[in-house]
Amino acid sequence: QVQLVESGGGLVQPGESLRLSCAASGIIFSINAMGWYRQAPGKERELVAAIGTLGSTNYEEPVKGRFTISRDNAKNTVYLQMNSLKPEDTAVYYCAAGKIRWASGRPDEYNYWGQGTQVTVSS
């Protein structure tokens, strides 16, 4: 049974940082691309960042230079370091795993999804 479990969300003030983690089980982690998506109230789910099996990355424009995606294959975990957070980053953040090697931005290329973790940026 595949499980993706996100953690690290919470309430922070603008300008602060958070690090999200996603622990995977039930898959051969090293051969799966991993992605972070987010969904704000009333909006569609959107890509935040993705990482391929060899470490290539893909970021959406609003988070470039502020967020960093990384993976630790020994721990079956993908991370999202979020710095300089803004109120518009408020959303539920989802981890996804795909049986592909590249850092895809297409949600239909991801086979497994976590339950999400809430990130709220507010003063």
Contacts in CASP RR format, 6 or more apart in sequence:
PFRMAT RR
TARGET T0000
AUTHOR 0000-0000-0000
METHOD contacts of the structure
MODEL  1
QVQLVESGGGLVQPGESLRLSCAASGIIFSINAMGWYRQAPGKERELVAA
IGTLGSTNYEEPVKGRFTISRDNAKNTVYLQMNSLKPEDTAVYYCAAGKI
RWASGRPDEYNYWGQGTQVTVSS
1 25 0 8 1.000
1 26 0 8 1.000
2 24 0 8 1.000
2 25 0 8 1.000
2 26 0 8 1.000
2 27 0 8 1.000
2 97 0 8 1.000
2 112 0 8 1.000
3 23 0 8 1.000
3 24 0 8 1.000
3 25 0 8 1.000
3 26 0 8 1.000
3 114 0 8 1.000
4 22 0 8 1.000
4 23 0 8 1.000
4 24 0 8 1.000
4 95 0 8 1.000
4 96 0 8 1.000
4 97 0 8 1.000
4 112 0 8 1.000
4 113 0 8 1.000
4 114 0 8 1.000
5 22 0 8 1.000
5 23 0 8 1.000
5 25 0 8 1.000
5 114 0 8 1.000
5 115 0 8 1.000
6 20 0 8 1.000
6 21 0 8 1.000
6 22 0 8 1.000
6 93 0 8 1.000
6 94 0 8 1.000
6 95 0 8 1.000
6 114 0 8 1.000
6 115 0 8 1.000
6 116 0 8 1.000
6 117 0 8 1.000
7 20 0 8 1.000
7 21 0 8 1.000
7 22 0 8 1.000
7 23 0 8 1.000
7 117 0 8 1.000
8 18 0 8 1.000
8 19 0 8 1.000
8 20 0 8 1.000
8 21 0 8 1.000
8 117 0 8 1.000
9 18 0 8 1.000
9 20 0 8 1.000
9 93 0 8 1.000
9 117 0 8 1.000
9 118 0 8 1.000
9 119 0 8 1.000
10 18 0 8 1.000
10 117 0 8 1.000
10 118 0 8 1.000
10 119 0 8 1.000
10 120 0 8 1.000
11 120 0 8 1.000
11 121 0 8 1.000
11 122 0 8 1.000
12 18 0 8 1.000
12 85 0 8 1.000
12 119 0 8 1.000
12 120 0 8 1.000
12 121 0 8 1.000
13 121 0 8 1.000
13 122 0 8 1.000
13 123 0 8 1.000
14 85 0 8 1.000
14 86 0 8 1.000
14 87 0 8 1.000
14 121 0 8 1.000
14 122 0 8 1.000
14 123 0 8 1.000
15 83 0 8 1.000
15 84 0 8 1.000
15 85 0 8 1.000
15 86 0 8 1.000
15 121 0 8 1.000
16 85 0 8 1.000
16 121 0 8 1.000
17 81 0 8 1.000
17 82 0 8 1.000
17 83 0 8 1.000
17 84 0 8 1.000
17 85 0 8 1.000
18 82 0 8 1.000
18 85 0 8 1.000
18 119 0 8 1.000
19 79 0 8 1.000
19 80 0 8 1.000
19 81 0 8 1.000
19 82 0 8 1.000
20 36 0 8 1.000
20 79 0 8 1.000
20 80 0 8 1.000
20 82 0 8 1.000
20 93 0 8 1.000
20 95 0 8 1.000
20 117 0 8 1.000
20 119 0 8 1.000
21 77 0 8 1.000
21 78 0 8 1.000
21 79 0 8 1.000
22 34 0 8 1.000
22 36 0 8 1.000
22 77 0 8 1.000
22 78 0 8 1.000
22 79 0 8 1.000
22 80 0 8 1.000
22 95 0 8 1.000
22 114 0 8 1.000
23 75 0 8 1.000
23 76 0 8 1.000
23 77 0 8 1.000
24 32 0 8 1.000
24 34 0 8 1.000
24 76 0 8 1.000
24 77 0 8 1.000
24 78 0 8 1.000
24 95 0 8 1.000
24 97 0 8 1.000
25 76 0 8 1.000
27 97 0 8 1.000
27 112 0 8 1.000
29 71 0 8 1.000
29 73 0 8 1.000
29 76 0 8 1.000
29 97 0 8 1.000
30 53 0 8 1.000
30 73 0 8 1.000
31 53 0 8 1.000
31 99 0 8 1.000
31 101 0 8 1.000
32 53 0 8 1.000
32 97 0 8 1.000
32 98 0 8 1.000
32 99 0 8 1.000
32 100 0 8 1.000
33 50 0 8 1.000
33 51 0 8 1.000
33 52 0 8 1.000
33 53 0 8 1.000
33 97 0 8 1.000
33 98 0 8 1.000
33 100 0 8 1.000
33 101 0 8 1.000
33 102 0 8 1.000
33 103 0 8 1.000
33 104 0 8 1.000
33 109 0 8 1.000
33 110 0 8 1.000
34 50 0 8 1.000
34 51 0 8 1.000
34 52 0 8 1.000
34 69 0 8 1.000
34 71 0 8 1.000
34 78 0 8 1.000
34 95 0 8 1.000
34 96 0 8 1.000
34 97 0 8 1.000
34 98 0 8 1.000
35 47 0 8 1.000
35 48 0 8 1.000
35 49 0 8 1.000
35 50 0 8 1.000
35 51 0 8 1.000
35 69 0 8 1.000
35 78 0 8 1.000
35 95 0 8 1.000
35 96 0 8 1.000
35 97 0 8 1.000
35 103 0 8 1.000
35 105 0 8 1.000
35 110 0 8 1.000
36 47 0 8 1.000
36 48 0 8 1.000
36 49 0 8 1.000
36 50 0 8 1.000
36 69 0 8 1.000
36 78 0 8 1.000
36 80 0 8 1.000
36 93 0 8 1.000
36 94 0 8 1.000
36 95 0 8 1.000
36 96 0 8 1.000
37 45 0 8 1.000
37 46 0 8 1.000
37 47 0 8 1.000
37 48 0 8 1.000
37 93 0 8 1.000
37 94 0 8 1.000
37 96 0 8 1.000
37 107 0 8 1.000
38 45 0 8 1.000
38 46 0 8 1.000
38 48 0 8 1.000
38 89 0 8 1.000
38 91 0 8 1.000
38 92 0 8 1.000
38 93 0 8 1.000
38 94 0 8 1.000
38 119 0 8 1.000
39 45 0 8 1.000
39 46 0 8 1.000
39 91 0 8 1.000
39 92 0 8 1.000
39 94 0 8 1.000
40 88 0 8 1.000
40 90 0 8 1.000
40 91 0 8 1.000
40 92 0 8 1.000
43 91 0 8 1.000
45 94 0 8 1.000
45 107 0 8 1.000
46 60 0 8 1.000
47 58 0 8 1.000
47 60 0 8 1.000
47 105 0 8 1.000
47 107 0 8 1.000
48 59 0 8 1.000
48 60 0 8 1.000
48 63 0 8 1.000
48 67 0 8 1.000
48 69 0 8 1.000
48 80 0 8 1.000
48 93 0 8 1.000
49 57 0 8 1.000
49 58 0 8 1.000
49 59 0 8 1.000
49 60 0 8 1.000
49 63 0 8 1.000
49 67 0 8 1.000
49 68 0 8 1.000
49 69 0 8 1.000
49 80 0 8 1.000
50 57 0 8 1.000
50 58 0 8 1.000
50 69 0 8 1.000
50 103 0 8 1.000
50 104 0 8 1.000
50 105 0 8 1.000
51 57 0 8 1.000
51 58 0 8 1.000
51 69 0 8 1.000
51 70 0 8 1.000
51 71 0 8 1.000
51 78 0 8 1.000
51 103 0 8 1.000
52 71 0 8 1.000
52 100 0 8 1.000
52 101 0 8 1.000
52 102 0 8 1.000
52 103 0 8 1.000
53 101 0 8 1.000
54 101 0 8 1.000
55 71 0 8 1.000
55 103 0 8 1.000
56 102 0 8 1.000
56 103 0 8 1.000
57 69 0 8 1.000
57 103 0 8 1.000
58 103 0 8 1.000
58 104 0 8 1.000
58 105 0 8 1.000
59 65 0 8 1.000
59 67 0 8 1.000
59 69 0 8 1.000
62 88 0 8 1.000
63 82 0 8 1.000
63 89 0 8 1.000
66 82 0 8 1.000
66 83 0 8 1.000
66 84 0 8 1.000
66 85 0 8 1.000
67 80 0 8 1.000
67 81 0 8 1.000
67 82 0 8 1.000
67 83 0 8 1.000
68 80 0 8 1.000
68 81 0 8 1.000
68 83 0 8 1.000
69 78 0 8 1.000
69 79 0 8 1.000
69 80 0 8 1.000
69 81 0 8 1.000
70 78 0 8 1.000
70 79 0 8 1.000
70 81 0 8 1.000
71 77 0 8 1.000
71 78 0 8 1.000
71 79 0 8 1.000
72 78 0 8 1.000
72 79 0 8 1.000
78 95 0 8 1.000
80 93 0 8 1.000
82 89 0 8 1.000
82 119 0 8 1.000
85 119 0 8 1.000
85 121 0 8 1.000
86 121 0 8 1.000
87 121 0 8 1.000
87 122 0 8 1.000
88 121 0 8 1.000
89 119 0 8 1.000
89 121 0 8 1.000
90 119 0 8 1.000
90 120 0 8 1.000
90 121 0 8 1.000
90 122 0 8 1.000
91 119 0 8 1.000
92 116 0 8 1.000
92 117 0 8 1.000
92 118 0 8 1.000
92 119 0 8 1.000
93 116 0 8 1.000
93 117 0 8 1.000
93 118 0 8 1.000
93 119 0 8 1.000
94 113 0 8 1.000
94 114 0 8 1.000
94 115 0 8 1.000
94 116 0 8 1.000
95 113 0 8 1.000
95 114 0 8 1.000
95 116 0 8 1.000
96 107 0 8 1.000
96 110 0 8 1.000
96 112 0 8 1.000
96 113 0 8 1.000
96 114 0 8 1.000
97 110 0 8 1.000
97 111 0 8 1.000
97 112 0 8 1.000
98 104 0 8 1.000
98 109 0 8 1.000
98 110 0 8 1.000
98 111 0 8 1.000
98 112 0 8 1.000
99 111 0 8 1.000
100 109 0 8 1.000
104 110 0 8 1.000
END
